[in-house]
Amino acid sequence: MLSQTVEYALRAMVCLAQSPDELTPTPALASITKVPPNYLAKVLQVLAQADLIKGRRGVGGGYKLTRPANQISMFDVVDAIDTLKPIQTCPLGIEDHGESLCSLHKRLDSAVRMLIDQFEGVTLEDLISEANPSAPLCRSDKRVALGLPGKKSG
């Protein structure tokens, strides 16, 4: 139901949320998130236009979130890429449907509303801090992609 572009945007945003004070260069972000670099660059431009991230060009440049991860919901990201809107009137313009949706469009509307409710209730902070044995894709790869030394344990 959601496009691959939305998936890519969510991967990038989760990755950026893990290092909120650091600029992450596009090539590193592409490597970490497993998104083709040229495609990711276009996705990042859309996210920047939606004021979810900001970037700086040149040496030492990259992207970071425009506000804290607990203030950016999954819906903010999804909506920046693919607008999810409830169905208010018949999408086919059938006049005798008036404001009463047919059974197909009622169910589609219900599904869209459930998605919106779910995505509005989950922030990037929730995604990166959730106790789960499967860490977000970029948690283990980010330091390596940025050329940083790995964290030492114990």
N, C-alpha and C positions, 0 to 999 in steps of 0.2 A: 504494500500500500504506500510506503514511503519510497522516494526515489533513492538511487545510489548517491546522488549529490547530497541529499540530506544526511545519509550515513557518513559520508566523507566530512561534511561540516561538523557533525557531532564528534567524530574522532578528533578532528583538529581542535575543537573547543575544549574537549576533555584534556587533551594533551597540554594546551596552553594553561588550563586551570591548575595543572600540577606544578607549574612554575610561574606564578602570577607576577612576580617582579622581574622576570627575565624576558628579554626579547629572544624569540626562537626564529632562526632563519628559515625561509621557505624550504630549502633543500633538506635541512635536518627534519623539519616537520613532515615533509613528504616521506622521508625514510622511516621515521618513527611510526607514522600512521598507515604506511603501506598504500599511499595514494599517489597516482602519477603526478609528478611535479608540475607540469603545465596545467593540468586540470585543477590541482590544488590551488595554484596561483589565482585562477578565476574564482574559485570558491571563496578564497580569502578576500578578494576584492568585494564580493557581495556581502560578506560578513562585516567588512569595514564600512561599506555604505550603510549598513543597518546599525552602525555604531556599537557593534558588539566587540570589535577588536580594533586596535590601531597599529600602524606599522611605521617603520623607519627604514629608508633605503640605505644602501651602501654598506661599507665595512662596519661590522658590529650591529647591523640592522636586523630586522625581523619583526615579528608580531607578538603582541600581548593583549590580554583582555582590557577592555575599557573600564570595567568595574569589577568588584569582587565576585568570585565564583558563586557565592551564596545569593547573589542578586541577578543571576542569569539563569533562566529556566530552560529546560529542553524546548519548551514551546517557543521561546524567543529565537532559538537557533532554527528550529523547523520552520517557523513563520518567515524568517528572513530568506529562506531558500524556496520553499513551496508553501504558499498560503493555504492554510486550513480554515475554512469558513463553514459554519452551519448553513444548511439549506433553508432559506427563508420562504421562497416561493418556487413554484414548479420550474426547474431548470430548462424545460422544453418550451416554456411560455404558453402552455395550454391554458386558455382563459377559464374554462369551466372548472379547473382545479382550484382556482381562486387561491385562498390561503391554506387550503387543505391539501397536504401532500399525499400522493399515491403511496401505496404500501412499499414500493421499492425505494422511493425517495425518503420516506419516513425512516426506514431502516438505515439508509446511507447517512442521513442526518444524525441519527442516534449514534452511529459508529464514529462519525466525525466529532461529535460532542464528547464522547468518551475519550477519544484520543486527546482532544484539547485539554480536558480536565486532568488526564493523567500527566501530560507533558507540562502543564502549568504547575503541577504539584511537585516537580522534581527539578532541583537546581544542579548546576555543574558540581557544586560542592557535595551534594548528595551522592553523585555518581563516583566521585573520586574518594570519598570517605566511607563508603558502604563496606561493611565487613563481608568479604567474599573471597574464597580461595583463588578465584580467577581475577587477577588484577587487571585494570584497564590496559589495553594494548600497549600504550606508550610508557607505562610506569618503568618497566625494566630497560627499555631501549633508549630512553631520552638522554641519559648521561653519556652513553656511548656515542650516539649520533651527534651530540654537541662537542664531542672530544674531551669530555670531562672525566676525571678519574672516577672509578666506581666507589660506592660507599663501602667502607670496611665494616664487617660485622664483628660483634663480640669484643 
